[in-house]
């Protein structure tokens, strides 16, 4: 469309085309000829011949019913025959890398005229590059895979690997040494947790909850135990291929017998010479349907132990149907007397609880980062919709109850953002061991708070959108998806109540002995 020379019309000229078989309308300064399309209109032809539509500027009517993306579908773009003299379009989608100008659609540090003690100009440049990548590469794939339920294409995985997206999602560390990060916009030694948080936020902004997990979240939570506790030989065998997108990793801890109660796991590993023989099952394993390796929690004679199990004889996986798209590859995993080399033990035998608990901090923080970004997108959707939706002759925002819901949503997401940034700053100042001892409680409480606010926002957004929030397509499709899937954050990586209790127990351990009222 951009290359076509558009004929210009006056408003009066368009007004003459307002009858059956000769129907023109104006949408955001552009003129559309709907003469042949009218009988094909999904909502019926009659609505097009209303007094406020036929031969008129139907911009307000259109955006009260449709998302702007409808205008960019090929079957509709070809209906455009020109534009109105002296007018320019004002409604357009964000260009790759561009920031939204809707209030509260972006975190404060990205908003013009505001400041942050945490983010630098380097972080801003990184964010622009990350948003451009995710909008251009990931967003089209996200839409396609959410609908089809099929796993992410290898082509997109390869593009992510080339930009080192997977490596950056593991956070700062030695694994980044020598890598070119997102085209070189940040050096490996400069990369910190705020950079990683930007990756998670931009991913969540263009992806459904299922696609966030489907884009190799299993690797993000399954590889760190290998990096931190694997032998040099195991690391060399697995990590390069995983970060290159050639092999896939899943974290296999939870079972039908035990979820947040990690100590109740029943999968067993029995020593047989230079091998472990593993028997048991795992459930709700993200990316498990297509994983090549499983970072697996097992019971041994001397206690809980973590093993890296390669897909092979005795390993089978079955897809689990969930409330979100199967693109996430959620699986039931069966280990039937699987022989695992002793060299694939991660950490010391019997010390698996330390391996897993230290890994939980990063996983929970990642869930927080993606959840806040999704909440902020919902706030943006609600602000747009309530501003353009007309009821009783006025915008929806004229209703005090709607403004109250918007106020609650904005307050929640800003509270989440600020607590998250405070914790992330602490992560940047601490060693891995310090984070394990000092931040497990705060991160647990933060995740509990964020996931609860997410569901509250999902409920408020549903009321703002009304019936449109109940359909999987159309104006409220993002709200429907968010309402249906926001509860995943309350369960995955640790249930809310368990994490709240963890936070308090961690605090009680540090109570001064002499503290009294």
Beta strands, then each sheet from edge to edge (+ up, - down):
strand 1: 7-9
strand 2: 18-19
strand 3: 22-27
strand 4: 30-33
strand 5: 80-84
strand 6: 249-252
strand 7: 268-272
strand 8: 275-285
strand 9: 293-300
strand 10: 303-310
strand 11: 315-319
strand 12: 331-341
strand 13: 345-346
strand 14: 390-391
strand 15: 394-395
sheet 1: 1+ 5+ 4- 3+ 2-
sheet 2: 6+ 9+ 10- 13+
sheet 3: 7+ 8- 12+ 11-
sheet 4: 14+ 15-
end
